[in-house]
Amino acid sequence: MLLYTHRSGMAALELKNSVWLDRPKYEAAETHYQEVIAKRHSGLRIEGSPAPVTNISSELEKACHAIKQTLKTQTPASSTADVEGRVSKLEKENAELKVALQALETRIASLEGKKPEQAVKTPEAPKQAPPKQETAKQAADDENFDLFGSEDEEETAAAQELRQKRLDDYAKKKATKPALVPKSTIILEVKPWDDETNMDEIEEKVRSIHADGLVWGWSKKVPHCYGIFKLQINCVVEDDKVGTDFLEESITAFDSHVQSVDIIAFNKI
C-alpha cells in the first residue's frame, strides 16, 4: 500500500513536469501583443494610445486639400469661356480658308482664260456631237483602201530608174563572178602482185596518168602482209571531168605491176 502511494505521487510529479497546463494563457497574451504591434505599424489607433502620424495619412490629407482648392478655383463660367474661345478661333480659321479658296479659284480661272463667275459654276456635261454623215465618195474611198498596199501601185519615174539600175548591176556582177567548180579529194590504195614488185615503179606509172581536172598529191607506202607493201596516193579531181571509174581503169591497165585498186576515202571539197 505504501509502495503504491509512492508510485502515484511520482507519476503526478512527472505529469506536471511534462504537461504545460498554463499554455492557453500564454498564447492569449502573445496574440494580444502581436495585434497591438500590427495595429501600430498599420496606422490604426489603439484605445488608450496616441494617434500615430504616418506618411500615408499626411499624403492623403495633402491630396484632399489640393482637390478642394482645384474645385474652388475652377468654376463653370471659366469652362464656358474656354469653349467659346475655341469656337471663335475655329470660325476665324474657317473664314480664312474660304478667302484662300476664293483666291485660288480666281487664279485658276485667270490661267484658263475664263471669268471667275464661269469658273465657280459647276461645269456641265459635254454634249455629244451628232455623227457626221459620210458622203458617197468617202464611203467608196474607204471600201477601196488597201491596208497592206497594192502590187499594182504606180511607181515614180525615179524609183523605177533606181530599181532597174540595181538589177543591171546585180546581173553584171553575177556574170563576172567565176562559177564554183565542184571538186573532191580521193585516196586510192594500189596493191602489187608480190613482194618482188617495185613500188617506186608503180607510183611512177600511177602519176603518169594525166587528165583535165586531175591533180596528184601526197603518197606513202604502207605494209600489207607477208612483207608486201601497198601504195596509198591522194588526188584532187573535178567532179564534172574526172570520175572514179576513169581512175580505176587507168591504174589497173598496168596489170604487170598492179593487182587491184581500192578507194579508201572520198570527200567533197
Stockholm file with secondary structure:
# STOCKHOLM 1.0

chainA/1-269         MLLYTHRSGMAALELKNSVWLDRPKYEAAETHYQEVIAKRHSGLRIEGSPAPVTNISSELEKACHAIKQTLKTQTPASSTADVEGRVSKLEKENAELKVALQALETRIASLEGKKPEQAVKTPEAPKQAPPKQETAKQAADDENFDLFGSEDEEETAAAQELRQKRLDDYAKKKATKPALVPKSTIILEVKPWDDETNMDEIEEKVRSIHADGLVWGWSKKVPHCYGIFKLQINCVVEDDKVGTDFLEESITAFDSHVQSVDIIAFNKI
#=GR chainA/1-269 SS CHHHHHHHHHHHHHHHHHSCTTHHHHHHHHHHHHHHHHHHHHTCCCTTSCCCCCHHHHHHHHHHHHHHHHHHHCCHHHHHHHHHHHHHHHHHHHHHHHHHHHHHHHHHHHHHTCCHHHHHSCCCCCCCCCCCCCCHHHHHHHHHCCTTCCTTCCCCHHHHHHHHHHHHHHHHHHHHSCCCCCEEEEEEEEEESSTTSCHHHHHHHHHTCCCTTEEEEEEEEEEEETTEEEEEEEEEEETTTCCHHHHHHHHHTCTTTEEEEEEEEEEEC
#=GC SS_cons         CHHHHHHHHHHHHHHHHHSCTTHHHHHHHHHHHHHHHHHHHHTCCCTTSCCCCCHHHHHHHHHHHHHHHHHHHCCHHHHHHHHHHHHHHHHHHHHHHHHHHHHHHHHHHHHHTCCHHHHHSCCCCCCCCCCCCCCHHHHHHHHHCCTTCCTTCCCCHHHHHHHHHHHHHHHHHHHHSCCCCCEEEEEEEEEESSTTSCHHHHHHHHHTCCCTTEEEEEEEEEEEETTEEEEEEEEEEETTTCCHHHHHHHHHTCTTTEEEEEEEEEEEC
//
